[in-house]
Amino acid sequence: MSIIDLFTQDSVALSERVSRGMQAFYTEKDDVAEFDQRQLLDKLSSLSIPEQPLSQDDYMDMVDETILPQCSHLASPTYLGHMTSPLPHFIPEIGRLIQTLNQNMVKMETSRGLTLLERQLLKIIHQQVYSFEESFYTPYLRDFSQTVGIFTSGGTMANITALWVAVKKARTHSPQVKKWMIVGSELMHYSFDKAAALLGVELVRLPVDEHNRLNLESLRQQCNACQQKDIGVACIVAIAGTTDFGSVDAIDQIASLAQDRHIHLHVDAAWGGAFMLSKDNRALLNHIEQADTITIDGHKQMLMPIGTGMLFFKNPIDSQVIRHTAPYAVRETSLDQGRFTIEGTRPANMLYLHACLHLIGKQGYNELFNKAMENIRCMARLIGDNPAFELLSAPTINILGYRYIPERYRGKTLSPQDNVVINDFNQRLQKIQRANGKSFVSRSKRKFANYDEQELVFLRVVILSPLVAEEHIRFVLQDQFTIAQELEKTID
């Protein structure tokens, strides 16, 4: 096959091969064969560039045999451990459209009308979040020197950009301040550590309350201490859906404090922000519109693929703080969205949003989140009714934390040493469950106030897929119980 053939040959046969491979993949689970990392590394070590290109059939044979069996079955209804959503059937076809068009969203001349479509989509979601009247957006639709939001490759890049805006604003407003801080709860995503390191500021993680929300008194004390030491607080971070527990900070009270002290408020709603599209659950995000910037990650709960983050500016003028131009590309007077993004070249991933808004709609999203909340409450109830498990965090949205309690420790006041043993037990339980591949939950480790701030290992469940039913939830818990029964025999 010549290089020309790769551009002119019909791809229908290859598309059919990919479809068959994926269909076979989705009918299996991770327990089909034990994942042997060492064996796979040995096999991959022989990988090399062939002198002659393979035929498409030979290549797909290799993919079917060596690659697909090693992939995680994230869409399985018994896989309840990560923030990666299953994808509707139309998404791969939209992906094919995006890849075939291969538009570069950094610059309008490499994306033409898609730049205007992207700005309109950002405006639509911005209006869902901030509830501004249509008249607010009239200047925005004509003035391309600013934007209400940007698309990014994910929540991390959105959070980094938000803090970049906050720090630049703070340094411009108070150039005499030599040291700056970013303040939030101990449950902040680790992307904020990256942002602080990149921006040369200190990140302060404060305690949470019994509901896993940023402790307001600790926040006030920290702001007061900074003021007394001539340290600037460039940004306060509130979270709408913590990674560990799905908890939502008291945004209204945090916003009031931030406004009184003229501090930028960023809300990391990478997980919970999509609830704004659900009329029955929108109240979970009350007061989010008071934030100066908001991160929403489309690949988490909007049923979009990985690589679809968004950042929104309450005041579009804030986008000008980070605007950059170049004489050969994103010029000062251009209409290019690349002026506002850290990333340069970007694919037209906003077409995923366009498709989801039209093919799922508000009704579909409302149904999705109602189902998710029904499922997470069901699991919390099943855990609460079973003395073998301890519910560590009642779900605010569709994430919860719990742990298995070995029989000899049930019904007693647990000592710190007891919790050390239980920590080790739950870590082993989760590892065995993962290796067996019949079901999956993730695990984390945090301090808990009702255990005198002792650090506990716990099992973490995330439920979004509408394909999950009570039978799957019961299966996951039973799988853990069966594994635990064997593990109990090993406790000294």
BALUM-26875 format. One record per residue: residue in one letter; x, y, z of N, C-alpha, C, CB in turn. Coordinates in steps of 0.001 Angstrom, whole numbers, plus 500000, padded with zeros to 6 digits. Glycine has a CB too. Layout:
// residues N
AXYZXYZXYZXYZ...
// end
This chain:
// residues 492
M500852498797500000500000500000500000500884501249500000499038500008501240S500601502172499087501384503395499009500813504441499964501409503934497563I501598505484500206501141506560501083499901507233500509502256507595501294I499792507293499189498612507896498556497357507108498892498792507971497032D497495505781498953496333504934499254495725505266500615496731503459499214L496561505698501553496054506013502894495107507207502891497211506287503835F495172508011501848494300509185501749493122508956500809495099510388501279T493220507965499956492199507783498917491422506487499047492838507834497566Q491928505531499817491261504233499903489997504315500740492204503189500487D488985503551500362487721503502501095487969502958502498486676502629500345S487427503608503502487661503208504893486497502425505482487926504427505742V485516502047504662484339501349505179484726500032505835483330501097504058A485623499277505194486014497979505735486679498137507095486954497256504769L487552499141507223488219499381508503487207499790509565489302500465508355S486254500624509194485221501059510133484422499869510644484286502079509470E484137498917509755483389497732510157484217496865511099482964496922508926R485525496760510851486390495986511727486442496604513118487797495888511138V486568497932513182486591498619514473485280498385515216486839500133514283S484170498481514511482854498275515132482728496877515708481738498518514116R483198495861514974483125494491515467484002494310516703483545493507514371G485187494910516651486082494807517800485495495443519046487408495447517482M484876496604518890484293497293520030483065496557520552483928498719519653Q482295495979519641481123495214520075481548494025520926480306494734518860A482606493346520498483119492224521277483649492701522632484226491495520498F484331493843522621484892494385523858483799494676524879485690495657523569Y482698495281524443481647495685525361480820494517525887480749496665524688T480951493345525294480227492180525804481023491439526864479884491236524668E482250491884527133483100491218528108483264492083529362484474490901527492K483875491492530386484228492206531602485721492017531863483377491710532813D486212492681532876487644492594533178488041491240533770488035493701534139D487055490380534085487391489084534658487589488009533602486318488657535616V487568488390532318487777487421531246489156486789531378487620488091529863A490151487585531643491510487085531849492202487982532863492311487036530506E492991487391533733493691488178534746494712489099534087494381487256535770F494712490351534522495643491332533964497032491080534524495181492782534275D497965490721533636499332490433534041500230491540533499499793489028533531Q500561492478534369501324493645533934502701493260533412501465494633535075R503372492342534102504720491956533687504698491282532314505354491018534728Q503719490399532123503616489700530844503342490688529715502509488634530898L502479491657529988502159492653528957503383493508528632500990493552529416L504136493918529656505341494714529417506348493947528570505981495127530745D506472492645528852507382491825528051506940491783526597507462490405528616K505640491663526391505112491598525029505313492929524305503620491224525049L505075494032525018505201495354524395506656495745524151504532496402525266S507557495133524867508973495485524700509497495126523316509811494788525757S508803494238522621509230493853521271508615494744520192508864492401521005L507840495740520612507192496631519646508243497403518853506233497611520364S508053497476517544508989498196516675508250498748515469510147497274516222I508908499616514724508312500179513507508600499226512343508876501623513208P507572498718511683507812497793510565508391498522509356506509497081510170E509231497814508617509780498393507380508689498597506358510878497497506797Q507809497619506218506698497698505286505400497862506071506643496441504377P504511498727505624503263498924506365502405497667506363502476500086505775L501678497460507475500740496348507559499490496657506754500377496051509019S498790495627506386497450495828505826496527496227506965496925494536505095Q495419496835506650494482497251507690493946496051508455493327498043507083D493701494928507767493223493724508440494258493186509417492867492652507418D495521493150508986496573492667509875496720493577511094497906492573509121Y496606494886510858496711495813511980495575495598512975496706497261511480M494352495444512468493212495254513370493286493911514081491897495360512597D493862492904513443494090491624514135494982491844515351494731490581513176M496032492644515167496950492939516271496226493709517380498167493749515762V495401494689517000494646495462517992493707494551518777493845496592517308D492976493697518066492020492795518721492706491831519678491242492008517679E493914491421519322494600490398520103495414490974521265495504489599519202T496018492127521067496979492611522060496578493897522782498282492826521401I495653494671522212495328495967522813493979495956523519495336497049521752L492918495600522808491584495651523409491458494796524670490558495206522399P492059493592524720491919492800525955492561493446527177492520491438525753Q493415494438526976494102495088528099493419496384528535495544495378527724C492318496735527899491619497990528225490618497777529354490896498548526980S490391498819530139489438498763531254488016498914530740489747499859532295H487107498164531338485702498191530911484943499267531692485034496797531115L485235500516531381484691501638532147483176501765532014485346502924531703A482601501235530944481163501384530725480348500278531391480870501406529243S481010499314532015480283498229532671479433498772533816481261497159533192P478191498310533959477337498802535052477781498334536436475917498362534819T478784497449536506479341497071537815480697497738538042479484495536537920Y481052498679537193482291499450537341481887500816537892483082499583535959L481998500989539202481449502170539871482520502993540571480396501753540872G483715503049539969484802503632540720485373504934540230485846502699540780H485063505360539002485745506536538472484765507529537859486774506121537436M485271508743537630484453509825537082484486509835535550484933511176537623T484529508669534955484515508573533501483168508013533084485687507684532972S482400508803532378481039508395532054481018507450530865480173509614531769P479984506604530785479762505861529541479337506849528463478683504737529729L479512506486527219479211507411526131477984506957525343480416507542525197P477086507879525018475960507530524147476460507034522794475026508741523958H475629506280522111476043505646520856476437506640519773474940504776520344F475948507880519857476234508832518788477605509507518924475160509885518756I478211509420520107479465510133520344480598509689519411479891509939521777P480836508378519220481924508000518308481750508553516896482029506498518241E480507508666516446480276509211515098480571510705515048478829508951514655I480240511414516130480601512835516196482118512964516243479953513523517438G482772512027516937484227512029516974484833511831515593484723510953517911R484221510968514815484708510752513445484557512032512626483942509584512766L483460512738512841483239514010512156484311515023512551481836514561512478I484592515127513850485599516075514338486974515754513766485652516060515872Q487330514482513787488657514087513317488799514236511805488946512651513720T487717513965511095487790514086509636487889515545509206486567513432508986L487128516413509862487219517846509563488579518404509981486089518617510273N489090517927511131490422518313511625490607519824511680491501517705510745Q489593520511512188489657521956512341490522522327513540488248522544512495N491235523424513434492082523899514522491422525133515131493534524219514020M490922524982516386490124526034516994490952527184517557489285525455518076V492276527130517373493090528233517859492820529506517070494566527873517783K492407529347515809492353530501514910491178530364513958493669530644514121M490503531484513691489298531412512894489573530960511465488615532746512886E490726531306510905490975530916509523491234529423509389492149531691508968T491459528730510527491596527273510492490373526574511076492846526845511250S489318527339511322488082526741511825486827527443511292488078526774513342R487027528544510635485937529307510014484733529444510941485508528641508711G483568528964510471482342529181511240482305528468512576481177528753510441L483160527478512789483137526762514060483585527644515222484019525531513979T484396528660514964484750529608516019483503530337516511485800530621515513L482678530761515586481443531458515970480487530515516683480758532065514735L480432529264516224479578528276516885480085528007518304479532526960516068E481392527912518475481961527674519798481591528805520751483487527529519710R481703530035520300481349531171521155479870531144521526481688532490520457Q479028530738520594477598530670520876477293529569521896476811530427519579L477953528428521766477749527340522724478210527742524121478495526081522269L479334528435524191479817528928525486478826529901526098481185529602525332K478239530718525263477229531671525736476008530937526297476801532615524590I475596529860525633474422529101526068474655528508527457474093527980525056I475821527887527673476105527283528974476319528369530033477346526366528886H476990529453529659477182530584530574475835531088531077477958531728529879Q474872531188530199473544531674530577472841530675531497472690531933529323Q473064529371531281472510528367532179473074528522533593472799526961531645V474342528882533682475010529002534976474652530309535669476521528904534803Y474780531425534946474672532754535570473284533387535442475691533678534958S472447532830534577471055533301534429470962534775534059470289533063535716F471914535280533294471843536666532827470789536806531725473223537136532312E470232538007531632469286538295530562470007538316529212468572539640530817E469241538170528159469804538133526811470568539413526492468700537915525781S470117540529527053470769541810526779472223541832527263469988542941527439F472546541015528271473920540961528772474875540490527676474012540029529997Y474379539628526796475247538993525804475318539755524475474769537588525548T474499540761524312474498541491523049475865542085522715473464542591523094P476523542775523660477873543285523341478868542160523075478389544160524486Y478723541065523814479653539951523673479615539367522260479334538865524697L478441539311521691478305538724520362478939539588519279476844538500520045R479210540855519632479834541764518652481292542071518991479047543069518571D481633542008520273482969542391520727483813541133520941482890543231522039F484700540856520018485500539638520092486793539833520903485840539163518687S486923540987521560488118541215522376488009540518523733488345542717522577Q486880539879523991486667539177525247485782537962524990486031540114526311T485700537081525968484878535883525823484246535527527156485714534702525291V483088534887527112482426534456528347482997533139528846480920534319528127G483770532459527998484329531184528424485291530630527395483226530185528687I485934529546527760486848528869526847486665527363526976488318529270527134F486955526665525904487061525211525953488506524837526256486586524564524615T488675523787527036490011523304527386490051521789527218490392523711528844S491219521227527419491377519782527299490871519031528522492823519444527064G490422519745529534489888519092530722489807520038531898490730517901531086G489361519511533046489189520329534231490487520879534777488508519546535283T491568520122534657492860520608535145493267521888534443493938519549534954M493185521892533117493571523085532369492619524249532660493595522784530863A491348523947532868490393525002533214490726525610534571488959524450533220N491047524779535554491392525285536883492684526100536861491526524127537868I493675525622536129494928526365536026494683527736535405495958525578535196T493870527776534370493569529048533706492843529996534650492723528811532446A491880529465535413491130530310536359492060530942537379490047529489537080L492995530169537915493909530725538911494910531680538279494647529608539634W495259531447537041496108532388536301495425533749536221496416531852534875V494142533734535902493360534976535851493348535647537224491909534692535378A493043534862538257492926535421539609494238536039540084492481534339540590V495342535338539855496643535831540324497073537071539550497710534736540192K496855537075538235497224538253537443496399539470537863497031537974535939K495109539282538115494277540383538583494777540906539929492813539936538695A495090539985540832495533540388542173496847541149542113495682539163543080R497781540654541328499088541314541238498991542678540571500068540438540472T498083542814539637497884544108538975497250545112539930497006543945537722H496280544645540694495556545532541601496405545927542810494269544864542068S497255544996543292498066545263544495499526544899544236497521544466545718P500207545689543413501593545357543049502549545395544230502085546305541989Q502157546057545335503047546150546491503107544843547278502597547278547404V502112543982547084502096542704547811503115541759547191500675542064547791K503966541187548016505058540342547517504716538863547543506307540579548329K503809538468548419503486537041548543501988536828548387503968536482549904W501632535819547580500223535557547317499880534108547631499877535883545859M498629533921548043498137532585548377496850532273547626497907532462549885I496621530991547433495332530461546983494814529605548126495458529630545627V493552529796548491493005529141549675491774528327549306492656530176550758G491699527130549840490526526275549653490555525154550661490469525711548221S489693524178550490489616523088551455490659522011551152488209522478551457E490851521133552107491786520025551928491317519058550845491973519281553242L490084519191550383489550518312549348489707518890547942488093518032549620M490442519989547819490698520529546479491370519484545600491572521795546559H491019519512544328491635518626543340493125518927543232490951518779541960Y493910517910542889495363518126542838495791519028541687496075516798542722S494878519372540798495209520348539747495562521705540347494034520501538765F495062521993541544495381523273542176496821523301542690494410523550543326D497338522156543056498759522087543414499622522409542190499118520680543979K499214521878541044499938522162539804499874523653539478499360521334538636A498670524221539607498489525636539291499350526518540192497015526027539427A499357526220541496500136527026542441501622526961542117499891526553543882A502089525767541780503510525610541447503856526390540181503862524117541263L502992526350539193503243527054537936503222528570538124502209526645536889L502325529051538992502134530492539162503036531096540230500700530777539505G503752530256540965504653530762541994503941531334543201505537531801541414V502825530707543573502092531141544760501944529950545699500694531733544381E501533530232546925501354529168547915499912528694547912501757529653549323L499726527383548004498386526801548104498148526378549542498216525591547134V497075526875550143496740526548551527495468525707551535496561527840552386R495587524504552090494438523603552216493912523658553651494828522139551824L492650524034553782492037524207555098491148523020555449491223525504555142P490830522840556735489995521702557156488575521805556591489938521625558692V487896520665556604486486520618556211485633520351557444486241519527555125D484336520632557323483416520366558433482908518930558362482228521358558411E481921518626559207481420517243559272480705516826557994480475517083560454H480382517787557136479742517480555853480738517533554698478592518452555591N482019517549555025483093517572554020483052518830553158482998516341553126R482661519949553785482665521251553129483736522129553773481265521925553219L484232523074553004485236524000553511484758524625554817485545525094552470N485591524521555853485262525070557162485344526591557105486209524508558254L484209527243557302484131528696557108484932529463558152482683529150557148E484941528982559382485704529679560420487202529595560118485400529080561818S487647528446559637489062528309559259489399529244558112489385526854558866L488459529403557195488669530313556064488807531749556550487508530205555057R487937532170557453488018533541557989489345533756558718486831533823558949Q489712532799559527490966532923560286492164533011559344491138531728561249Q492142532215558273493251532242557327493341533587556617493102531122556306C492200534123556206492191535429555535492659536532556473490787535752555010N492232536460557741492671537456558724494180537366558959491916537266560056A494685536149559064496124535959559292496931536495558116496445534469559517C496441536272556920497139536789555735497169538311555744496464536283554446Q496043538910556098495971540371556128496951540955557133494554540826556461Q497071540318558300497974540808559342499441540692558923497743540037560641K499733539717558055501123539491557633501428540094556262501419538000557607D500503540902555738500660541514554416500843540460553318501854542470554420I500133539363553471500111538313552446498775538421551711500305536870553081G498821538413550412497599538545549631496942537208549364497888539234548329V495619537174549433494853535992549008494332536297547610493660535650550017A494918535659546629494548535931545237493238535262544852495649535466544303C492940534133545485491750533383545082491304532470546208492022532564543806I490005532385546386489392531364547232488741530351546306488347531984548238V488991529082546559488424528010545738487304527331546518489520526975545326A486120527317545939485013526527546472484792525350545521483700527395546631I484247524275546046484083523057545249482606522688545175484908521885545849A482140522400543980480776521904543765480886520469543273479979522804542737G481100519572544234481272518163543911482704517722544125480854517891542480T483090517508545403484456517091545687484715515699545110484720517104547206T485968515462544747486336514199544129486109513024545072487784514238543686D486366513214546349486238512115547304484798511834547712487049512413548528F484002512875547948482689512685548554481529513289547766482697513263549916G481815514085546745480729514751546030480114515894546820479662513755545682S480754516318547896480212517390548724480294518733548014480951517458550055V479398519643548389479319520975547782479545522019548863477942521198547075D480572522839548699480863523880549680479723524895549788482162524593549316A479680525601550912478657526640551138479025527869550303478545527016552674I478680527814549027479150528819548077478665530215548440478696528466546675D477429530331548926476903531661549238477704532344550337475442531565549651Q478034531621551390478790532216552495480244532492552104478747531296553717I480818531591551308482180531821550831482207533029549905482726530572550105A481196533139549053481119534277548129480987535588548884479940534109547168S480219535591549951480044536804550742481372537256551336479014536576551855L482131536292551866483442536618552424484390537124551343484044535396553120A484387536463550197485268536854549096484942538253548595485161535852547949Q483666538556548474483257539881547992483640540970548984481748539916547737D483461540702550267483814541690551294485300542032551264483433541170552679R486117541042550892487567541236550917488157541426549513488233540047551597H487287541539548528487713541759547136488668540657546658488395543136546999I488269539421546924489051538254546528488313537508545427489318537323547740H489042537091544435488479536314543329487953534976543873489552536077542207L486737534610543486486159533319543876486062532416542659484761533506544525H486724531280542755486623530265541708485876529060542253488028529853541189V484913528563541495484203527344541875484626526222540933482655527554541835D485208525205541524485551524010540760484319523115540739486795523263541375A483557523238539660482354522426539470482580521407538359481137523320539140A483828520937538266484155519970537230483209518779537290485605519506537369W482906518319538493481991517187538629480536517625538732482362516367539843G480239518530539623478840518842539901478196519842538967478724519346541262G478989520557538170478436521642537365477367521227536383479514522297536629A477425519997535906476438519544534919475029519473535492476832518184534381F474903519449536819473575519403537436472744520642537115473707519254538941M473388521680536611472642522879536230471654522577535110473603523991535797L471864521494534374470986521134533261469787520302533710471770520371532212S469684520052535010468598519236535547467681520093536407469153518053536365K466448520280535946465536521151536696465215520592538083464244521350535912D465251519266538225464925518662539516466087518710540501464495517230539316N467314518946540004468495518895540872469310520183540849469377517740540468R468846521175540132469575522434539989469849523101541325468805523379539102A468987522877542298469140523530543607470416523106544323467939523222544487L470985521968543936472242521530544541473367522521544272472628520153544017L473200523328543232474218524302542842473822525737543183474490524191541361N472895525901544114472451527245544490473636528153544814471502527174545693H473565529379544290474541530451544525475830530290543723474876530515545988I475908529293542850477117529130542050477334530342541145477035527845541211E476260531044540831476359532207539947477124533369540591474968532671539548Q477458533260541874478239534309542526479738534159542268477972534298544021A480139533062541642481560532826541383482073533707540252481802531355541047D483325534131540361483957534904539289484340534017538118485191535632539812T484759532792538422485061531810537383484533530455537833486595531746537091I484185529618536854483634528289537146484207527289536155482073528296537081T484678526172536670485120525057535843484002524021535735486406524416536424I483726523573534528482803522458534285483494521496533324481416522959533701D483470520214533657484150519222532824483113518376532090485083518322533682G483033518556530778482023517864529990482176516365529990482054518352528597H483406515867530145483594514420530062483205513707531350485032514105529725K482838514443532357482448513789533603480946513478533615482817514673534805Q480092514495533576478662514202533714477792514718532570478166514779534990M478408515253531546477612515705530407477639514693529264478117517057529917L478221513502529550478264512389528601479077512708527361476869512003528196M480088513529527545481015513866526475482324513120526699481254515397526407P483119512897525658484363512139525815485453512953526508484859511670524459I486509512271526893487648512904527554488231513995526648488735511849527910G488555515140527279489127516251526522488155517381526275489639515761525219T487122517496527137486077518499526892485799519328528145484783517818526417G486827520024528633486645520902529775486196522293529344487932520994530574M485656523044530307485203524410530034485485525298531248483686524431529681L485806526546530978485949527553532023485091528743531651487437527973532215F484352529270532629483461530399532383483839531584533263482002529997532631F483743532784532671484021534038533362482703534756533619484993534936532536K482425535065534878481208535824535166481239537154534432481048536052536684N482383537833534499482587539085533777483519538798532598483178540205534718P483028538854531369483872538528530210485157539355530128483083538724528946I485164540536530749486367541374530716487552540650531359486109542715531434D487266539753532322488354539020532970489150538178531977487800538130534068S488519537802530883489239536994529889490378537790529248488270536496528803Q490266539106529265491309539934528658492613539912529470490812541372528516V492508539533530736493683539499531605494739538539531070493282539099533025I494294537470530417495240536447529951495312536398528422494842535068530498R494821537425527760494821537424526296496250537572525779493923538563525742H496615536698524844497928536751524218497778536694522699498822535595524723T498663537387522022498588537446520561499966537193519952498036538817520096A499969536994518639501212536805517892501007537354516484501634535290517854P502045537890515862501885538501514541501589537501513430503120539263514193Y501901536229513665501727535218512624500455534389512819502934534300512593A499729534600513919498574533745514170497444534530514836498975532551515045V497342534423516150496227535029516881496513536523517086496003534312518257R496182537295516088496515538729516115495563539501517023496472539316514694E495993540675517418495242541512518360493819541774517889495959542834518570T493633542052516624492306542419516102491552541231515528492445543485515035S492054540017515745491411538842515163490189538427515975492403537680515076L489478537437515466488331536862516167488703535543516832487162536653515200D489979535263516952490457533941517348490275533667518838491911533795516983Q489691532525519153489550532116520553490891531724521167488571530952520664G491864531406520335493187531042520830493875532144521597494047530631519701R493379533369521501493958534469522273493755534284523779493347535794521829F492748533475524155492368533373525561492741532029526195490886533594525697T493330531130525433493579529786525942495068529516526133492986528755525001I495396528774527183496773528330527367497179527430526207496939527590528717E496275526545525854496534525653524735496479526424523417495523524495524724G497318526039522494497257526612521157496319525786520299498659526684520519T496872524870519548496065524000518697495067523215519530496958523043517900R493794523271519134492724522524519803491805521931518751491923523434520783P491291520719518972490296520168518061488934520801518308490210518647518214A488005520582517413486665521174517515485774520336518427486020521304516118N486253520095519668485516519245520597484196519849521042486359518959521798M484001521127520769482712521714521135481573521098520332482739523228520925L481883520376519244480825519680518499480212518562519333481379519109517185Y480990518004520279480399517034521201479324517705522054481488516404522102L479620518909522531478638519646523329477417519970522480479255520944523902H477649520424521270476546520750520359475644519532520167477089521237518990A476254518367519957475481517146519752474716516746521010476399516011519318C475394516794522174474739516381523411473560517283523773475741516370524545L473739518583523612472648519494523943471422519228523081473098520940523778H471650518838521830470529518609520918469967517191521000470960518895519504L470816516200521199470363514812521156469994514261522534471433513948520540I470451514931523599470046514576524958469038515587525476471269514504525898G469384516853525357468465517919525756468283518002527263467124517714525100K467578519014527709467347519198529140466546518039529730466620520517529392Q465603517518528961464809516394529460465696515180529713463691516036528464G466595514897528773467483513755528931468432513923530095468264513532527673Y469003515124530252469910515351531375469166515256532701470588516719531249N467949515751532749467164515659533979466908514204534342465833516411533829E466583513403533331466370511970533553467660511294534021465855511296532264L468773511666533405470070511098533757470403511348535223471164511679532865F470255512595535679470651512931537039469646512425538076470817514431537171N468386512364537708467406511758538621467745510289538860465968511891538052K468114509603537782468489508189537891469758508036538731468698507572536488A470733508905538503471985508837539255471739509044540750472978509885538733M470909510017541090470633510289542500469812509156543123469891511630542652E468907508591542351468142507437542835469078506269543138467076507014541796N470041506027542256470980504920542442471910505137543628471800504722541189I472424506360543778473372506591544862472673506512546216474057507955544696R471422506959546277470658506850547523470324505393547820469366507685547442C470058504633546775469814503202546941471042502530547534469442502548545594M472220502844547008473440502221547515473714502651548951474633502574546621A473480503915549256473673504392550632472741503652551580473429505916550726R471523503419551132470551502690551964470994501238552187469150502720551307L471455500577551124471894499186551243473105499065552162472224498612549862I474019500038552074475189500041552948474769500272554399476196501122552500G473851501233554601473394501538555955472647500385556604472513502750555933D472006499546555793471229498419556322472083497178556571470107498073555366N473344497209556165474198496027556284475281496296557328474835495655554907P475276495584558443476267495851559505477703495568559084475944495024560722A477887494908557948479250494631557477479900495878556883479235493506556435F479091496881556581479610498102555957479324499309556847478989498308554552E480146500335556690479931501608557393479906502734556361481049501863558472L478804503459556327478687504611555438479423505780556078477188504972555161L480451506288555402481277507359555969480857508745555506482720507134555612S480117508814554409479656510120553932478338509950553199480711510785553009A477286510525553770475999510500553084476127511295551792474862511076553988P475601510811550680475822511475549398475082512800549264475409510565548285T475814513838548864475199515107548466474782515015547016476169516301548682I475733514605546180475405514238544806475926512811544613476040515254543745N476144512382543408476276510959543122477667510363543353475891510723541727I478219510615544542479457510003545018479260509687546493480705510946544789L479764508543546946479711508261548380480950507479548801478429507475548738G481252507548550115482386506848550693481911505916551803483426507849551231Y482464504721551849482098503745552858483270502793553065480815502971552449R483152501881554021484194500891554206483588499610554770485300501428555134Y484327498529554616483920497243555186484476497144556599484413496045554306I483645496651557532484068496455558920484134494952559189483088497169559926P485318494409559392485420492987559721484564492636560943486885492606559976E484085491423560994483072491034561990483517491308563419482738489564561844R484781491048563736485228491205565120485234492655565598486604490628565272Y485109493617564642485149495043565011483772495704564999486070495792564069R482754494935564669481409495519564580480800495701565961480495494638563719G480030496804566093479298497050567324480168497442568495478524495854567682K481386497916568248482260498336569336482850499705569017483383497298569574T483325500391570064484023501651569861485422501336569340484084502490571182L485719501871568178486966501525567508488121502381568017486818501688565997S489221501732568344490425502434568764491226502836567527491281501553569718P492178503749567682493042504086566538493724502858565943494099505097566963Q494146501915566802494798500711566284493808499834565520495433499912567430D492556499780565989491527499041565253491391499597563839490169499110565991N491391500930563737491224501559562428492420501313561519491004503051562591V493596501152562104494775500805561294494565499444560638496066500795562166V494058498491561422493791497146560887492697497212559819493373496171562028I491639497979560088490527498091559135490988498795557866489337498852559766N491873499777558018492439500449556836493137499437555927493436501559557264D493994498628556529494727497630555745493763496634555107495750496889556630F492735496262555839491745495311555328491048495862554088490708494980556412N490608497123554149489889497713553023490793497937551816489259499026553441Q492043498244552076492983498396550961493162497062550239494351498924551465R493326495991551005493468494668550400492195494246549686493836493636551458L491055494532550289489766494206549679489615494860548321488625494633550587Q489926496158548249489771496881546986490721496358545921490002498371547197K491944496026546312492925495515545355492496494164544789494298495392546016I491960493297545640491503491983545171490305492138544253491145491071546360Q489377493005544632488204493231543790488618493746542417487242494224544461R489564494663542393490062495205541126490721494114540285491060496344541386A491527493280540920492231492227540193491279491165539655493266491579541092N490231490855540425489267489848539974488491490316538752488299489504541096G488183491597538696487583492182537506486090491990537338488240491640536345K485402491420538336483958491252538209483223492562538474483463490170539167S483782493383539341483211494687539672484346495579540138482091494571540767F484048496862540304485119497783540689484568498988541422485901498236539465V485220499346542525485077500660543154486498501150543420484203500598544496S486665502449543531487992502992543811488161503128545325488196504370543100R489301503621545751489516503845547174490274505158547363490293502658547815S490155505712548568490867506933548908491227506873550383490016508200548584K491834507954550874492257508024552274492123509465552736493726507508552460R491351509678553793491113511017554319490952510971555826489875511643553670K491120512143556465490853512282557892489357512473558108491652513468558495F488834511917559203487417512028559519487241512589560916486720510666559396A486409513643561017486223514342562289485657513416563359485301515542562102N484725512536562997484112511669563997485031510538564443482834511092563454Y486213510471563861487249509534564318488495510304564753487607508516563197D488252511463565379489337512299565930490398512617564901489983511610567116E489942512912563689490835513296562593491815512193562201491605514533562975Q491480510948562538492329509844562101492116509608560607492026508550562914E493180509259559917493099509014558492492548507608558256494483509187557823L491471507536557467490833506256557182490914505945555696489370506264557647V491190504696555385491070504205554009489600503876553781491995502940553748F489055504324552677487649504035552412487418503708550942486778505216552827L486314503055550691485895502687549346485038503806548782485123501339549344R485271504132547531484631505299546915483843504865545681485689506375546535V482587505265545657481694504893544564481222506130543826480493504095545088V481229506038542505480715507096541632479676506451540727481872507789540791I478459506964540740477411506383539890476818507461539000476302505720540747L477005507295537682476389508192536714475610507424535653477448509059536056S476141506298535212475561505579534078474085505261534300476333504292533826P473230505617533347471811505260533468471577503770533287470988506028532452L472613503025532892472496501575532726472632500840534049473545501073531752V473049501549535103473183500939536424471806500775537052474101501789537337A471535499577537555470282499283538250470606498738539637469412498268537443E469585498570540458469804498085541820470514496736541823468474497977542565E470223495897540842470865494577540795472383494703540666470306493753539622H472847495717539919474283495913539767474910496406541066474568496900538636I474201497277541758474698497780543038474804496649544051473782498892543576R473769495810544093473801494655544997474936493698544629472454493911544962F475172493539543330476250492655542882477601493159543376476257492544541348V477833494471543257479109495052543701479316494818545189479156496561543395L478287495062545984478407494885547435478579493412547798477175495460548147Q477875492536547101478011491114547374479403490618546989476938490323546622D479924491137545890481272490777545462482279491163546551481626491470544115Q482122492346547106483006492780548185482832491912549429482741494248548528F481600491589549737481325490779550932481960489397550793479797490646551165T481855488812549600482431487484549364483947487512549513482049486974547967I484574488539548934486026488692549057486407488891550522486528489883548200A485632489725551225485934490038552625485834488804553517484991491121553137Q484890487909553212484742486696554016486017485869554007483576485858553505E486666485806552863487939485087552772489053485855553476488313484845551305L489037487189553305490072488001553945490002487952555460489962489429553486E488793487813555993488608487795557451489433486671558079487107487623557810K489638485604557341490375484456557869491857484781558074490230483261556927T492297485885557455493732486213557532494039487218558640494214486768556194I492991487734559299493226488721560360493742487996561607491915489525560683D494845488491562139495442487870563335494581488149564572496889488397563561
// end
